[in-house]
Amino acid sequence: MRFRARRLFLGRRAYRRRRMIDATRILPVVFALLVLIPPIWRPGLFSFATGTIWVAVGWMATILVTAALHHAIGGTDEDDDS
């Protein structure tokens, strides 16, 4: 049994691409916390209409930032060591 030698370090592009993929995975959780925690802490500042707008804006921000990250990730990378 011969094991394939793994590279110790990834190339710069592959490393950045993997970190962007990690950011894409954690982003919905971070935005959910950013959207839900303020109304829980300060319920007097958020009426039903304000809360609905707050959630809608947070949801749209999540979609836009995730789409931008997916666009930045792009296609497959040749020097990605999967």
C-alpha positions, 0 to 999 in steps of 0.5 A: 500500500502506497500512500499519495504524498499530500502537499504541506501547503496549498497554493494561494488561490486554492487557499483563498477559494477554500476560505471563501467556501467556508465563509459561504457555509457559515454566512447564513448562521451569522446573518440569522443571529444578526437578524434575530438577536436585536428584536429579542434583546430590544422588543420595544423597538420592533413592532410587527412592521419594523420586525418584518422589514428587519427580517426581509432586509436581513434575508436579502442581505444574506442572499446578496452576500452569498451570491457575491461569494459564489461569484467570487469562488467561480469554477474549479481550480487546477491547483486545488488539492481535494 
